[in-house]
Amino acid sequence: MNVTTIKTGGKQIFKVAGILDTVTAPALEAELKKTELDGVSELVFDLSELEYISSAGLRVLLIAQKKMIGNGEFTVCGANETVKEILDITGFSDIFNVI
């Protein structure tokens, strides 16, 4: 898994590539925890290069979404059919703003 973070103004983007599972989710969670979100009004997880996400990866997305409650918008974008299906089956597509 590779994570690239980009901050422009009030928008923080996490571009996640590869496989997000039990082995790699702790690294993404650590990256999220070390990223300063003060002043961020929009947190975006770009999953356009993500091949697969497990329940451990979904947990990290949920942590990110909870960080933005009352602080701004949380969006998941670019999910491929496999990842989108996982988001749909688990009900996370109803919780997250998925585009």
C-alpha positions in Angstrom: 0.0 0.0 0.0 1.1 3.5 -0.8 -0.3 6.7 0.7 0.2 10.1 -0.7 -1.2 13.1 1.2 -1.9 16.4 -0.4 -3.1 19.6 1.3 -4.5 22.5 -0.5 -6.2 25.2 1.5 -8.9 23.6 3.6 -8.8 20.3 1.7 -6.8 17.3 2.8 -6.5 14.4 0.3 -5.3 10.9 1.1 -4.5 9.0 -2.1 -4.4 5.3 -1.3 -2.9 2.8 -3.7 -2.6 -1.0 -3.5 -4.2 -3.2 -1.0 -5.7 -1.9 2.3 -6.0 -4.8 4.7 -5.1 -6.0 8.1 -1.4 -5.8 7.3 -1.4 -2.3 5.8 -4.3 -0.5 7.6 -2.2 0.3 10.7 0.2 2.4 8.4 -2.7 4.3 7.0 -4.1 4.9 10.5 -0.7 6.2 11.7 -0.6 8.5 8.7 -4.0 9.8 9.5 -3.1 10.4 13.1 0.0 12.3 12.3 -1.7 14.5 9.7 -2.8 17.9 11.1 -6.5 18.3 10.4 -6.9 21.7 12.1 -8.4 24.1 9.5 -9.3 21.2 7.2 -12.9 21.6 6.0 -12.8 18.7 3.5 -11.1 15.4 4.0 -11.0 13.2 0.8 -9.9 9.6 0.5 -9.0 9.0 -3.2 -9.3 5.3 -3.7 -8.8 5.4 -7.5 -5.6 3.3 -7.2 -6.9 1.0 -4.4 -7.3 -2.6 -5.5 -8.9 -4.1 -2.4 -10.1 -3.0 1.0 -10.8 -5.3 4.0 -12.7 -4.6 7.2 -9.5 -3.3 8.8 -9.3 -0.7 6.0 -13.0 0.2 6.4 -12.3 0.8 10.1 -9.6 3.4 9.2 -12.0 5.2 6.9 -14.6 5.2 9.7 -12.0 6.7 12.0 -11.3 9.4 9.4 -15.0 10.1 8.9 -15.5 10.5 12.7 -12.7 13.0 12.9 -14.6 15.2 10.5 -17.9 15.1 12.3 -18.7 18.7 13.2 -15.5 19.9 11.5 -16.2 19.4 7.8 -17.0 17.1 5.0 -15.6 13.6 4.5 -15.6 12.1 1.0 -14.5 8.8 -0.6 -13.9 9.0 -4.3 -12.6 7.0 -7.2 -13.4 3.5 -5.9 -13.2 0.7 -8.5 -16.1 -1.8 -8.9 -14.5 -4.2 -6.3 -14.1 -1.6 -3.6 -17.4 0.0 -4.4 -19.1 -3.4 -4.0 -17.5 -3.8 -0.6 -18.6 -0.4 0.4 -22.2 -1.2 -0.7 -22.4 -4.6 0.9 -21.1 -3.4 4.2 -23.4 -0.4 4.2 -20.5 2.0 4.3 -21.7 3.7 1.1 -24.7 4.8 3.1 -22.5 6.3 5.8 -19.9 8.0 3.7 -20.2 10.5 0.9 -19.0 8.2 -2.0 -18.5 9.8 -5.4 
